[in-house]
Amino acid sequence: MHPLQTKEWEEFRKKWGNETVRVDGNLLTLHEVPLLNRKIGIFEKGEMPTDKMIKGLVSFGKKEKLIFIKLEPNYVIKKDNISCADEKKVASLLKKYGAVRGKTIFTPTTFWIDLTKSEDLLLKSFSSKTRYNIGLAKRKGVEVKEDNSDEAFERYLELTRETVRRDKFFAHNERYHRLMWKALKGKVAHLLTAWYGGQIIVAWILFVKDGILYYPYGASTHKFKNVMAPNLMMWEAIKFGKKHKLRFFDLWGREEGKGFTKFKEGYNPQVVEFLGTWDLVLDKPRYYLYRLMDYFRWIFLRIRGNFIKPGF
């Protein structure tokens, strides 16, 4: 089970203000579309779609008069360009029930690191620059440890605020992070901190579920960027996963050309491709009207983003 299908995540989404429902055990969030007087469903990171699953979703969706249900299955179809599953068969099943390719929420590919390998083999597989930076951080005296205290979390929020302003991207706000941490802390979520000069300069929130380690949130200061703390943080996160006998480390997304993608590539991860995003259409007229409205909404948000600085 993916962390976004857990009861802890469901508790968090309820407190955040989302309407949640379980359909045959699968977690969906429901979202109002005011101008259309209808709702849509979002089903993130579920299992491989089956005939029974889709029938259940269609039945529920029609009963609740949903416009559509967006599915992003946590179902791997390729690893390093080697096919792992019958993509055509699953796609055919989805199309049979009226599903079409939809706009993504998560990136369709991510990186995985195999945590069953020895530390020596993993370290040797990293790029020479990455190994050098890990060693440099150690020589500079950077230390990494798990710290789930209130004080460490407050520092995480400070670093996230700094990172958002520095890198100019829009992120979930402080209330979102506080509610998420309260619901998942000590159950699914763990906070790793990198210390230098008596203070936390990098903080990452990691998720652990069913033998897999995930890296959804991270923040840092540029004040001490020369000590290469993020490189050591990643290495210590890998060792954290091995210590807890986890199988894979999912680096939570991959976008070509982005700086952090290049950072992740230094650890020689596998490229993993998922089934992708599918919209299970239940009301065609309203669905295509919704798509048109969403298209213009994103144009507006992009224009607005040129005049409003990212905040947290």
N, C-alpha and C positions, 0 to 999 in steps of 0.2 A: 504493500500500500504506500502510495506517495504521501508526503506530509500534508499536501493540500486536500487530502481525502480523510484526514484524521478527525476524531471528535474534538481534539484541541483546536484545530484550525476552524472547525465549525463553530465552536464556542466564541472564538475571536471574531469571526465574520458576523455573528449575531450582535455582538457588542459594538462592532463597527457600524452596524445599522442595516446590514443586508438581511433579506429574507432567505432562509435556507430550508431545504427539504431533502429528504432521502428517498430515492426511488430504487427499490430493490437493493438497498444498502449503499447506493452511490450518492455522493453529496453534490447537490446543485445549489447555486445561488440564483435568486430570481430578482429581476431588475425592471422597474416600471419605465415605460416609454410614454411620457405624459401626452404628447400631441397625438399619439395613436391610440391612447386609452387601452393599452395592452402591455403585457410583460414579455420579457425574453428570459430564457434560462441559460446559465453558463455551467458547463460540466468540465472542470479542469482536471487533467492528470488522472483520469480513470483508467481502468484496465482495457485490454483488447476488446473492441466492439464485437458483440455476438448477436445472433438473430434475436435471442431472448431479451438481451439488454435493449436493443433498438426498439423492439415491439413495446417494451415497458415504457420507454421514454416517449414514444409516439402516443401511447394511450394516456399517459400522464399529461403530456403537452396539450393534447386536444381537449381533455377534460378541463384543464386550467385556462384554455384559450390563449396559449402562448403563441407568439409570432414565429419563433424558432428556438431551438436549443443549440448553443454553440458547444462543440465537442473538441477537446484537445487531448486525445488519449496519450497516456504515458506508455506508448507502445513503440518499441524500437523496430525500425525496418532495415537499418543499415549501420554497420560499424566499419569505419575506415573504407567505405565504398564496397564492402562485402554485404550482400543482402542477407538479412537474418530472418525474414518472415515473408509471408505471401501478401505483399502490399496490394496486388491487383485483386485478390480474393476479398480482402476487407473493404477496399474501395468500392468494389462491385456491390457488396452488401449494403454499404451506406447509400449508394446511389439508388438502390432498389427501393429504399424508403424515402427518397426525395432529398437526400443530403447533397449539398454542393460545397465546393471549396470556399472557405470563409476567410475573413481578415484575422490575422494572427494576434494572439495575446502573448504567448511565449515564442521565443525564437524556435524555428523548426529543427535546429541542430544544437548540440551542446558538446561539451568535452567530458570524458570519463577518464579517471586514473585508476588503474588496477591496483588495489590495495593488498592483493594476495601475494604480490611480488616482494622480495626482500628489500630492505632499505638500501643495500648496496646496489642492487640492480636498478632500483628506481633512480637513485642519485646519478648513476652512470648514464642513464638514459636522458637526463636533462641536458639542455644546451650548455656549452662551456660558460657562457655569460651568466646564466642562471646559477650554476654551481659557484662561480666566482662571487656573485652577489650574496649568496647564502653565507659563504665563508666570511665575506667582508662584514656582514651584519653581526656575525658571531664575534669577530675580532674587535668590533666597535663596542661590544658589550650589550647588544640588544638581547632581551630575554622575553620569551613567549610563555604565557600560562593561561589556563582556563580561570576565569574570574566572573562568576555569575552574581556578584554583589550589586546592590543598588548604586554604589558609587561608580563602579565600572560601567554600568549601563548609562548613567548620566553622562559619563565621559564619551561613551559611544554616540549619544545624541549630539553632543558638542562637535564631535568629529564629523558626523553626518552633515550637520549644518554647514560646517566649513567646506566639506567636500562638494556639496550641492552648489554653494556659491562660487567655489573655485572652478569647478568643471562645467558649470552652467547647464545642468540638466534638472528636469523636474522629477521629484521623488515623492513618495508618500509622506504625509506630514507627521509631525511629532506625535500627535494623538494616535495615529495609526500604529506607529512603532511601539508606543507604550502599551496599547491594548494587545498587540501581537505578543510582546514579550511577557506580559502578565499571564496570558493564556497558555503559552508554550514553554516558558522557562522551566528547566529541570525535567521536562517530559520529552519534548521534541527539540527544543532550542538550547544551545550552549554558546557562551560568549568567550571568545579567545582574544587575548589582549597582548600587544607587543609593547614592552617597556623600554624606555631609554632616558637617561638623565633624571630618573625618579618620577617619570610620568608616562601615561599611556599615549603612544603616538599612532598606533594602528589598532582598530577593533573590528572583529568580524563576528557576525552571528552565523552559526552553523546549525543545520538541522540533521538529526539522526533518526532514521526510520527503516526498519526491516533490512538491516545489513548494508544500508547505503548512507553515505555522508553527503550532505548538500551544502553549497555555499551561496545563500541568497542575498546576504547583506554585508557590506563592508565599508569602512571609512578610514581616512588617515589625514594627518597633517603634513604639509609640505615643509614645515619648519626644519625638520631633520631628514629631508629626503635623501641626503647623501649617505645615510647609514644603511639604506636598502632594507628597512624593516619589513616591507611587504613580501620580499622574497623569502625571508626567514619564516614569516607568518605562514606562507603557503606550505613550506616544508614541514613546519610543526603541525599544521592542520592535517597533513598526510600522515604524520606519525601518530597524531591523535586518533585518526581513523583506524590505523593498524593496531594501536593499543586496545581499542574497543572491538577488535576482530571484525571490522566491517569489510565488505567485499569491493565496493567501488566508491569513488569520490566524484560526484556529479558537480561540475563547476557552474551549473545554472546558466547556461546560455552561451551563445557564440555569434558574434557579428563580424563579418569580414571587414578588415581595415581599421577596426577600433583598437585604441591603445591597449585596453585591458585584455582584449583577445590575444594580442601579441604577447602580453605578459604571461597569459595562461599557456600559450604555445611553447614557452620555454621549458615547461614541465613534461613535454612529450606525451600529451594525452591522446586518447582515441577520439576521433570525430564520430559522434553518434547522431543519427537522424531518426526523428520520430515520424509517426504517420501524418502529422500535420493537422491543420485546422479545418473542421467540417461544420457547416451549418445545417442542422436537421430542420428543414423548412416545413412549417405546419400551416402557415397562412401566406400564400404566395403574394397576393396584392400588397399586404402590409409589409411583407419581408422586403420587397423591392423598393417600396417607399422608404422603409427604414434605411436601407443601404444608401439611397440618394440623400436622405437627411444626414446620415453619418459622414458621407463624403464632404458635404458643405460644412459640417461641424468641424471637421479636421482642418479644412482650409482656414476657417475662422480662428481655430486654436493656434495654427502656425503663424498667422498674421499677428495675433495677440501676443505670441511668444516673442516677437521682435521688439515689443515695447515694454514687456513685463519681465523683470529679472526673476529667475528661479528662487523660490523660497522654501522654507522647511518649517 
